Structure formats: structure tokens, C-alpha cells
Amino acid sequence: WEHDTANDPKAGIGGTRQVIWYTEAARYAKSGNRTDVKVITASMMSVPKAANTLVIAESTPEGCLGWFWENWGDAVTLEEAMAGKYGNGWIKIFAAWHEFEDSKLKRGPLTERYFDEHLSDSEKRGVQLYGWTQEQIAWRRSTIESECAGDENTFLQDYPTDDESC
């Protein structure tokens, strides 16, 4: 086991690895000596194209540029891969924020203000398309306030509902 940082342009170089996990890969540097392309491609060379190897690149979104975004576009879904479509060799898996149990706010004295019955247009759309519950809407409102400086657009970028808007 070893742990490297994407801030090291020589991270992962040398040796033979069976597994690499790039976490928050979309947020790796896009310029300078430690670009996402340099770091990822250099370390990928240490994983043989053989059975019992695995490379995972996961991330929250970070705009339409860089290694992660470029590879996401040419990746295929698991269903497509099972049907024989290869793409670029990557399997894309998307999970929206509302699919996770921790994206619900429990009702209580300190959270009651997030349970307002009036829904914004985007909340109505979420209920219609994804079946958002009151607890999910309250969590979303709380997160927009506390983590996104009250900006819904920041929330939409960091907590997308589908792989296209992501």
C-alpha cells in the first residue's frame, strides 16, 4: 500500500501496481508541472493491462476541461460495455446527490426552517423528476446556505442531479 499526492508530478511512477484510485481527479491541477494529464498518465503506466488490475478515477464535477472530463466523455456505461461497446476503456458510473441516505435532513427545532412547504421551480422539478422528499429538499436548502454561500448555481455544479449537467 502506498499513498501519493497529485501535487507530486512523479507520483506513482515506477513499480507495478494492481490498483490505483484517483480521488477527486477532476480537481487535479490543469497547468504547471503537476497537471492532471502528467500525473495520471505517468502513474497509469505502472498498472499492467492484465487480469486482477483495477483503476478508479472518481470526482465531483469541476467544469468542462482536463483529463477527467475528457475521459468521461468517451467512457461507456456498464450496460453499454456488457453489450460490447468499448469506448475508451473506462466505465462511467454517475450517482446523484439525492441517491444517498446522508442527503436527508431530519426535522427538528434547529432544522425546522428548511422545511418550508413553498417550493422553488427547481425544487418542483426535482420532486417531479426524481421524487425528492421533504427531507431531501431540506438538506438541499441547508447545503446551499451553509456550503454554497447561498448560491444555487454553486450547488448545481457541485451536487448535480444527472450526468449531463454534471
C-alpha positions in Angstrom: 0.0 0.0 0.0 1.2 3.5 -0.7 -0.4 6.9 -0.8 0.8 9.6 -3.1 -0.5 13.1 -3.8 -1.4 14.6 -7.2 0.8 17.5 -6.2 3.8 15.3 -6.9 4.4 15.1 -10.7 6.2 11.8 -10.2 3.5 10.2 -8.1 3.0 6.6 -8.9 5.9 6.4 -11.4 7.8 3.1 -11.2 6.9 -0.2 -9.7 4.0 -2.4 -10.7 0.6 -1.8 -9.2 -2.6 -3.8 -9.3 -4.9 -1.0 -8.1 -4.9 2.8 -8.4 -7.6 5.0 -7.1 -7.6 8.7 -8.2 -9.9 10.6 -5.9 -11.3 14.0 -6.9 -9.5 13.6 -10.3 -11.4 16.4 -11.9 -9.9 18.8 -9.4 -6.3 18.0 -10.2 -4.1 20.9 -11.4 -4.6 21.8 -15.1 -1.4 23.8 -15.5 2.2 23.9 -14.3 4.5 20.9 -13.7 1.8 18.8 -12.0 -1.0 18.7 -14.4 -3.7 16.1 -14.2 -2.6 14.6 -17.5 1.0 14.3 -16.4 0.3 12.8 -13.0 -2.4 10.4 -14.2 -0.8 9.1 -17.4 2.6 8.6 -15.6 1.1 6.6 -12.8 -1.2 4.6 -15.2 1.9 3.2 -16.8 2.6 1.3 -13.6 -0.6 -0.8 -13.9 -0.3 -3.7 -16.4 -3.2 -4.4 -18.8 -3.9 -7.7 -17.2 -6.4 -9.6 -15.1 -6.8 -8.6 -11.5 -6.0 -5.0 -12.0 -8.2 -2.0 -11.4 -8.0 1.8 -11.9 -10.7 4.0 -10.5 -11.0 7.7 -11.2 -13.8 9.4 -9.2 -14.6 13.0 -8.6 -17.2 15.7 -8.0 -17.5 17.9 -11.1 -15.1 20.7 -11.9 -16.0 22.2 -15.2 -15.6 21.0 -18.8 -11.8 20.6 -19.0 -9.0 18.3 -18.0 -8.2 14.7 -18.0 -11.3 13.5 -16.1 -13.8 15.4 -18.3 -12.1 14.3 -21.5 -12.2 10.7 -20.4 -15.7 10.8 -19.1 -17.0 11.9 -22.5 -15.6 8.8 -24.2 -16.4 6.3 -21.4 -19.3 4.0 -21.7 -21.9 2.8 -19.1 -21.7 -0.6 -17.7 -24.7 -1.6 -19.7 -23.0 -0.4 -22.9 -19.8 -2.3 -22.0 -21.8 -5.5 -21.4 -23.4 -5.1 -24.8 -19.9 -5.0 -26.4 -19.3 -1.2 -26.7 -15.7 -0.4 -25.7 -15.4 3.4 -25.7 -12.1 4.4 -24.3 -11.9 1.5 -21.8 -13.4 3.4 -18.9 -16.8 2.6 -17.4 -18.7 5.6 -16.2 -20.9 5.5 -13.2 -22.9 8.5 -12.0 -24.6 8.9 -8.7 -26.7 12.0 -7.9 -26.7 13.6 -4.5 -30.3 12.6 -3.9 -29.4 8.8 -4.2 -27.5 8.9 -0.8 -29.1 8.4 2.6 -27.0 11.1 4.1 -28.6 13.7 1.7 -31.6 14.0 4.0 -32.1 16.4 6.9 -34.0 15.3 9.9 -36.8 17.5 11.1 -36.1 19.2 14.4 -36.0 22.5 16.3 -32.7 23.5 14.6 -33.7 22.4 11.1 -37.4 23.4 11.0 -36.7 26.5 8.9 -35.6 24.3 6.0 -39.0 22.5 5.8 -40.9 25.4 4.3 -43.8 24.0 2.2 -43.3 26.6 -0.6 -41.1 25.0 -3.4 -39.0 26.9 -5.9 -39.2 25.9 -9.6 -36.0 23.8 -9.3 -37.4 22.0 -6.2 -40.7 21.3 -8.0 -38.6 19.9 -10.9 -36.7 17.7 -8.5 -39.9 16.3 -7.0 -41.3 15.7 -10.4 -38.3 14.1 -12.0 -36.6 12.4 -9.0 -39.2 12.1 -6.3 -37.4 14.3 -3.8 -38.8 14.1 -0.3 -39.2 16.9 2.2 -36.1 15.7 4.0 -34.0 15.9 0.7 -35.3 19.3 -0.1 -34.5 20.5 3.4 -31.0 19.0 3.1 -30.5 20.7 -0.3 -31.6 24.1 1.2 -29.4 23.7 4.2 -26.4 22.8 1.9 -27.0 25.7 -0.4 -27.0 28.0 2.6 -24.0 26.5 4.5 -21.7 25.1 1.9 -22.6 27.1 -1.3 -22.8 30.7 0.2 -26.5 30.8 -0.6 -25.8 30.3 -4.4 -28.0 27.6 -6.0 -25.7 27.6 -9.1 -22.8 26.5 -7.0 -24.9 23.7 -5.6 -26.0 22.7 -9.1 -22.3 22.5 -10.1 -21.1 20.6 -7.0 -24.2 18.4 -6.5 -25.6 17.6 -9.9 -28.7 15.6 -10.5 -27.7 13.8 -13.7 -24.6 13.0 -15.7 -25.3 15.6 -18.4 -25.5 18.6 -16.1 -22.6 17.2 -14.2 
